[in-house]
Amino acid sequence: MSAGGNGPRRVLIIHTDGNSFNNPTLKCVIDLLLENGCQVDLRYPRTHAPMPEREGIRFLPFGINLWRLKVAIFDRLSWRWLAALSVLLERIFLYRRYDLIVGVDRQGLVEAGILHRSTGTPHVFFSFEIMFESETSARYKALERESAKTVSLWVVQDESRARLLETENGLSPSCKFLLPLASAGCGAQDANRLRDRLGIPADRKVAIALGSVSGWSMTDRILQGVADWPEPWVLIVHERYGRTRELLRTQLVQYAHLVGRRIFISDVAADMVDDLGSILSGVSVGLAFYEPDFKTPYTGRNLANLGMASGKISTYLRYGVPVILNDIGLFPEEARRHGLGRVVAAPGAIGPQLDQCGDALHVGNARRYFAEQLDFNIHARRVWSAIRDCMPPVRA
């Protein structure tokens, strides 16, 4: 299945979250592949996430019915032969010859491994979620572990998550690559500010809750405390796909008297995660709270062992926005050590910290930490070298 020859290298990315351009690392990796002359095929489900057209990318979306079938085969049944059959049918009718397959998270890893076994095409694994056998099953994990045996490279955010992933998937430590979950380059301010479009007066200071508004993000508890925040602070709630009002419809009923005064709802969506200058310009503090609810394998131990796997926090820091966060993962200790913001026990403690967190010192610390520790540009050369080394050599 290797494309071979001396033409452009072809890379297949299998990402079944369907939000590749809202994932800082994946957006940067796609850019890196294109910059180095690769052609990219992107396999993903249609979701609410924007998928902007890009030269050099062939989009291969699938709909809800195929997604339901994949869930049944790979998650509920976890039958190896049926999983292999489904992937091989896609290979026959959809895929081309590739120099490399990038599998993202469990589904991508499993499908990439099946393609590798049938074609010999090397595959790499990018992990943003860790599925634990204690929250799934031995059969569920067996599909992952079979594909993990043949990865040429696996990428994860930090050493703590790497140790867990190595244990859960049986990955070889010699193929490990640590890469922060972050965009490329420091963020630029934008004169077309979201806060102005929402009608927030110029004398108000703004905190923002960015990203998911699901229960595990503690958005409801953040909303509960806004009435007690000191003047002149207000809150913007911005769900990343522009569905804030729809998803918070029930919760907002009890805060109707604060909406438009202390709480402002953003229903805009940026096409790409590295284009949030308009949204974060004029914002003084970013809020980042995580609470494992153990309702699914994604929101249980995976969240409890967050490590540095928070694209939300790295995005705040990229734009020089200090963070108020709760004590979960590795970022709280970084915040204390480097003065990136304030760590609190719960959202109810946000108010007293706002004035101390949103000052010029914390802004400078946030920008400096991103530039020196997280920026994808710091790691780009090593990332490309590692990916290139996984591909077969170009024939003269």
C-alpha positions as CSV (number, residue, x, y, z in Angstrom):
1,M,0.0,0.0,0.0
2,S,3.0,2.2,0.0
3,A,2.7,5.1,-2.5
4,G,6.5,4.9,-3.1
5,G,8.0,6.5,-6.2
6,N,9.4,10.0,-6.3
7,G,6.1,11.9,-6.3
8,P,4.5,13.5,-3.2
9,R,4.2,11.4,-0.2
10,R,0.6,10.4,0.8
11,V,-0.5,10.3,4.4
12,L,-3.9,9.0,5.6
13,I,-5.1,10.4,8.9
14,I,-8.0,8.5,10.6
15,H,-9.6,10.8,13.3
16,T,-13.0,9.8,14.4
17,D,-13.6,12.8,16.7
18,G,-14.2,14.7,13.5
19,N,-12.6,17.9,14.8
20,S,-9.1,17.8,13.5
21,F,-8.9,21.6,13.0
22,N,-10.0,22.2,16.6
23,N,-7.2,20.1,18.0
24,P,-4.1,22.2,18.3
25,T,-1.6,19.3,17.7
26,L,-3.5,17.8,14.8
27,K,-3.9,21.2,13.1
28,C,-0.2,21.8,13.4
29,V,0.7,18.3,12.2
30,I,-1.5,18.6,9.1
31,D,0.1,22.0,8.4
32,L,3.5,20.4,8.8
33,L,2.7,17.6,6.4
34,L,1.5,20.0,3.8
35,E,4.5,22.3,4.2
36,N,6.7,19.3,3.5
37,G,5.0,18.4,0.3
38,C,2.7,15.6,1.5
39,Q,-0.8,14.9,0.3
40,V,-3.2,14.2,3.1
41,D,-6.3,12.1,3.1
42,L,-8.5,12.8,6.2
43,R,-11.0,10.2,7.3
44,Y,-13.5,11.5,9.8
45,P,-17.2,11.6,10.7
46,R,-19.4,14.6,9.9
47,T,-19.9,16.6,13.2
48,H,-20.6,20.2,14.3
49,A,-16.9,21.0,14.0
50,P,-15.9,23.1,11.0
51,M,-13.8,21.4,8.3
52,P,-12.4,24.3,6.2
53,E,-11.2,23.4,2.7
54,R,-7.4,23.2,2.4
55,E,-5.3,22.6,-0.7
56,G,-3.5,19.3,-0.5
57,I,-6.2,17.6,1.7
58,R,-8.7,15.1,0.4
59,F,-11.6,15.0,2.8
60,L,-13.2,11.6,3.4
61,P,-16.2,12.1,5.7
62,F,-18.8,9.5,6.7
63,G,-22.3,9.9,8.1
64,I,-24.2,8.9,11.2
65,N,-25.2,5.5,9.9
66,L,-21.7,4.3,9.3
67,W,-20.6,5.9,12.6
68,R,-23.3,3.8,14.4
69,L,-22.1,0.7,12.7
70,K,-18.5,1.4,13.7
71,V,-19.5,1.9,17.3
72,A,-21.3,-1.4,17.3
73,I,-18.4,-3.3,15.7
74,F,-15.4,-1.7,17.4
75,D,-16.9,-0.7,20.8
76,R,-19.8,-2.9,21.7
77,L,-18.9,-6.2,20.0
78,S,-15.1,-5.6,19.7
79,W,-14.9,-8.6,17.3
80,R,-11.5,-8.6,15.6
81,W,-12.6,-10.3,12.4
82,L,-15.6,-8.0,11.9
83,A,-13.5,-4.9,12.6
84,A,-10.9,-6.1,10.0
85,L,-13.6,-6.8,7.4
86,S,-15.1,-3.3,7.8
87,V,-11.7,-1.6,7.4
88,L,-10.7,-3.7,4.5
89,L,-13.9,-2.8,2.7
90,E,-13.0,0.9,3.1
91,R,-9.6,0.2,1.8
92,I,-11.0,-1.4,-1.4
93,F,-13.6,1.3,-2.1
94,L,-12.1,4.4,-0.6
95,Y,-8.4,4.5,0.2
96,R,-5.3,4.9,-2.0
97,R,-1.7,3.8,-1.6
98,Y,0.0,5.6,1.3
99,D,3.4,6.1,2.7
100,L,2.1,6.5,6.3
101,I,-1.1,6.1,8.2
102,V,-1.8,8.3,11.3
103,G,-4.3,6.8,13.7
104,V,-5.7,9.2,16.3
105,D,-7.0,7.8,19.6
106,R,-8.5,4.3,19.9
107,Q,-10.5,4.1,16.8
108,G,-7.7,5.5,14.6
109,L,-5.1,3.2,16.2
110,V,-7.2,0.1,15.6
111,E,-8.1,1.0,12.0
112,A,-4.5,2.0,11.2
113,G,-3.2,-1.3,12.7
114,I,-5.6,-3.3,10.5
115,L,-4.5,-1.5,7.4
116,H,-0.8,-2.0,8.4
117,R,-1.4,-5.8,8.8
118,S,-3.0,-6.0,5.3
119,T,-0.7,-3.7,3.4
120,G,2.5,-3.2,5.3
121,T,2.1,0.6,5.4
122,P,3.8,2.0,8.5
123,H,1.5,3.7,11.1
124,V,1.9,6.1,13.9
125,F,-0.4,6.8,16.9
126,F,-1.5,10.1,18.3
127,S,-3.1,9.8,21.7
128,F,-5.4,12.5,23.3
129,E,-7.7,10.1,25.2
130,I,-6.7,7.1,27.3
131,M,-9.2,4.2,27.5
132,F,-8.7,2.1,30.6
133,E,-9.5,-1.7,30.8
134,S,-11.0,-1.1,34.2
135,E,-13.6,1.1,32.6
136,T,-14.1,-0.9,29.4
137,S,-13.2,-4.6,29.0
138,A,-10.4,-6.9,28.1
139,R,-12.0,-7.5,24.7
140,Y,-12.4,-3.8,24.1
141,K,-8.7,-3.2,24.9
142,A,-7.5,-6.2,22.9
143,L,-8.2,-4.4,19.6
144,E,-6.1,-1.5,20.7
145,R,-3.3,-3.7,22.0
146,E,-3.1,-5.7,18.8
147,S,-2.6,-2.6,16.7
148,A,-0.3,-1.0,19.3
149,K,2.2,-3.8,18.7
150,T,3.1,-2.5,15.2
151,V,3.2,1.3,15.7
152,S,6.4,3.0,14.5
153,L,5.8,6.0,16.7
154,W,3.4,7.0,19.4
155,V,2.8,10.6,20.5
156,V,1.4,11.7,23.9
157,Q,1.5,15.0,25.9
158,D,3.6,14.2,28.9
159,E,5.4,11.5,30.8
160,S,2.6,10.8,33.3
161,R,0.1,10.0,30.5
162,A,2.8,8.2,28.6
163,R,3.3,5.7,31.5
164,L,-0.4,5.0,31.7
165,L,-0.8,4.6,27.9
166,E,2.2,2.3,27.8
167,T,0.7,0.1,30.4
168,E,-2.9,0.1,29.0
169,N,-1.9,-0.5,25.4
170,G,1.3,-2.4,25.6
171,L,3.3,0.2,23.7
172,S,7.0,0.1,23.3
173,P,8.7,3.0,25.2
174,S,11.4,3.2,22.5
175,C,8.8,4.6,20.1
176,K,7.5,7.3,22.5
177,F,7.4,11.0,21.5
178,L,6.3,13.6,24.0
179,L,4.6,16.6,22.4
180,P,2.6,19.4,24.2
181,L,-1.0,19.9,23.1
182,A,-0.5,23.4,21.7
183,S,-0.7,25.5,18.6
184,A,2.2,27.1,16.6
185,G,3.3,30.6,17.5
186,C,2.1,33.1,20.0
187,G,-1.5,34.3,19.4
188,A,-2.1,37.7,17.9
189,Q,-4.7,40.2,19.2
190,D,-7.6,41.1,16.9
191,A,-9.3,44.5,16.7
192,N,-12.6,42.7,15.8
193,R,-13.2,41.6,19.4
194,L,-16.0,39.2,20.4
195,R,-16.5,41.1,23.6
196,D,-17.5,44.2,21.6
197,R,-19.8,42.3,19.3
198,L,-21.6,40.9,22.5
199,G,-22.1,44.5,23.7
200,I,-19.8,44.3,26.8
201,P,-19.0,47.8,27.9
202,A,-15.4,48.9,27.7
203,D,-15.1,49.4,31.4
204,R,-15.9,45.7,32.2
205,K,-13.2,43.1,32.8
206,V,-13.9,39.8,31.1
207,A,-13.4,36.2,32.1
208,I,-14.2,33.4,29.6
209,A,-15.2,29.8,29.8
210,L,-14.0,28.3,26.5
211,G,-14.6,24.9,25.0
212,S,-17.0,22.2,26.1
213,V,-20.0,23.1,28.3
214,S,-20.7,19.5,29.4
215,G,-21.1,18.6,33.0
216,W,-17.5,17.6,33.5
217,S,-16.3,21.1,32.5
218,M,-18.2,22.4,35.5
219,T,-19.9,25.2,33.5
220,D,-23.1,25.1,35.5
221,R,-21.1,25.7,38.7
222,I,-19.2,28.5,37.1
223,L,-22.5,30.1,36.2
224,Q,-23.8,29.7,39.8
225,G,-21.0,31.9,41.1
226,V,-21.1,34.9,38.7
227,A,-23.6,36.9,40.7
228,D,-21.0,37.1,43.5
229,W,-18.1,38.1,41.4
230,P,-16.6,41.6,42.2
231,E,-17.4,44.5,39.9
232,P,-16.5,45.1,37.1
233,W,-16.1,41.4,36.1
234,V,-18.3,39.6,33.6
235,L,-18.3,36.1,32.0
236,I,-18.4,35.0,28.4
237,V,-19.4,31.4,27.8
238,H,-18.1,30.2,24.4
239,E,-18.8,26.6,23.3
240,R,-16.2,25.9,20.7
241,Y,-18.7,24.9,17.9
242,G,-21.0,27.8,18.4
243,R,-23.9,26.0,20.1
244,T,-23.6,27.6,23.5
245,R,-27.2,28.8,23.9
246,E,-28.6,25.6,22.5
247,L,-26.6,23.4,24.9
248,L,-27.1,25.6,28.0
249,R,-30.8,26.3,27.3
250,T,-32.0,24.7,30.5
251,Q,-29.3,26.1,32.8
252,L,-29.7,29.7,31.4
253,V,-33.4,29.9,32.5
254,Q,-32.4,30.5,36.1
255,Y,-29.8,33.1,35.2
256,A,-32.0,35.0,32.7
257,H,-31.7,38.1,34.9
258,L,-27.8,38.0,34.5
259,V,-27.7,37.2,30.8
260,G,-26.6,40.4,28.9
261,R,-25.5,42.0,32.2
262,R,-23.0,39.7,33.9
263,I,-23.2,36.6,31.7
264,F,-22.7,36.9,27.9
265,I,-23.4,33.9,25.6
266,S,-21.2,33.4,22.4
267,D,-22.7,31.5,19.6
268,V,-19.9,32.1,17.1
269,A,-17.4,29.4,16.1
270,A,-13.9,29.8,14.7
271,D,-12.9,27.5,11.8
272,M,-9.6,26.6,13.4
273,V,-8.2,26.4,16.9
274,D,-5.3,28.7,16.1
275,D,-7.5,31.5,15.0
276,L,-9.0,32.6,18.3
277,G,-7.6,36.2,18.4
278,S,-11.1,37.7,17.9
279,I,-12.5,35.6,20.7
280,L,-9.7,36.1,23.3
281,S,-8.8,39.7,22.6
282,G,-9.9,41.9,25.5
283,V,-10.3,38.9,27.8
284,S,-8.4,39.1,31.1
285,V,-8.8,35.6,32.6
286,G,-9.5,32.1,31.2
287,L,-11.4,29.5,33.2
288,A,-10.4,25.9,33.0
289,F,-12.2,23.4,35.2
290,Y,-12.3,19.6,34.9
291,E,-14.3,17.2,37.1
292,P,-14.3,13.5,36.2
293,D,-17.9,12.1,36.3
294,F,-17.0,8.5,35.4
295,K,-20.1,8.2,33.2
296,T,-18.1,7.2,30.2
297,P,-14.5,6.0,29.6
298,Y,-13.7,9.5,28.2
299,T,-14.8,11.3,31.4
300,G,-13.5,8.9,34.1
301,R,-9.9,8.0,34.6
302,N,-9.0,9.7,31.4
303,L,-9.9,13.0,32.9
304,A,-8.7,12.1,36.4
305,N,-5.3,11.6,34.8
306,L,-5.4,14.8,32.7
307,G,-1.7,15.5,32.8
308,M,-0.9,18.3,30.3
309,A,-3.7,17.2,27.9
310,S,-5.6,20.5,28.0
311,G,-5.8,22.3,24.7
312,K,-8.0,24.9,26.4
313,I,-5.3,25.9,28.9
314,S,-2.5,26.0,26.3
315,T,-4.8,28.2,24.1
316,Y,-5.4,30.7,26.9
317,L,-1.7,30.9,27.5
318,R,-0.9,31.3,23.8
319,Y,-2.9,34.6,23.8
320,G,-1.4,35.8,27.1
321,V,-4.6,35.0,29.1
322,P,-3.8,33.9,32.6
323,V,-5.9,31.0,33.9
324,I,-8.0,30.2,37.0
325,L,-8.1,26.4,37.2
326,N,-8.9,23.6,39.7
327,D,-6.3,21.2,41.0
328,I,-6.3,18.4,38.5
329,G,-3.6,17.2,36.1
330,L,-0.1,18.8,35.8
331,F,-1.0,22.4,34.8
332,P,-1.9,23.5,38.4
333,E,1.7,23.0,39.6
334,E,3.0,24.8,36.5
335,A,0.6,27.6,37.2
336,R,1.9,27.9,40.8
337,R,5.6,27.6,39.7
338,H,5.5,30.0,36.8
339,G,2.8,32.5,37.9
340,L,0.3,31.6,35.1
341,G,-2.8,32.1,37.1
342,R,-4.5,30.9,40.3
343,V,-5.5,27.4,41.4
344,V,-8.7,27.1,43.4
345,A,-10.6,24.2,44.9
346,A,-13.9,24.8,43.1
347,P,-15.6,27.3,40.7
348,G,-17.2,29.0,43.8
349,A,-13.8,30.4,44.6
350,I,-13.2,32.2,41.3
351,G,-14.5,35.6,42.3
352,P,-11.8,36.6,44.9
353,Q,-9.0,35.5,42.6
354,L,-10.0,37.5,39.5
355,D,-8.3,40.8,40.3
356,Q,-5.1,39.1,41.4
357,C,-5.0,36.8,38.3
358,G,-5.7,39.2,35.6
359,D,-2.8,41.6,36.0
360,A,0.1,42.5,33.7
361,L,2.5,40.2,35.6
362,H,0.4,37.1,35.0
363,V,-0.2,38.1,31.4
364,G,3.5,38.3,30.7
365,N,4.1,35.0,32.5
366,A,1.4,33.3,30.4
367,R,3.0,34.4,27.1
368,R,6.5,33.6,28.2
369,Y,5.5,30.1,29.4
370,F,3.8,29.3,26.1
371,A,6.7,30.6,24.0
372,E,9.3,28.7,26.0
373,Q,7.5,25.5,26.9
374,L,4.4,24.8,24.7
375,D,4.7,26.4,21.3
376,F,4.5,23.7,18.5
377,N,7.2,25.6,16.6
378,I,9.8,24.6,19.3
379,H,9.1,20.9,18.5
380,A,8.2,21.1,14.7
381,R,11.6,20.0,13.4
382,R,11.8,17.0,15.7
383,V,8.1,16.1,14.9
384,W,8.8,16.1,11.1
385,S,12.0,14.2,11.5
386,A,10.2,11.5,13.5
387,I,7.3,11.2,11.1
388,R,9.6,11.2,8.0
389,D,11.7,8.5,9.5
390,C,8.6,6.3,9.8
391,M,8.0,6.5,6.0
392,P,9.7,4.4,3.4
393,P,12.6,6.2,1.7
394,V,11.8,8.1,-1.5
395,R,13.1,6.2,-4.5
396,A,15.4,8.1,-6.8
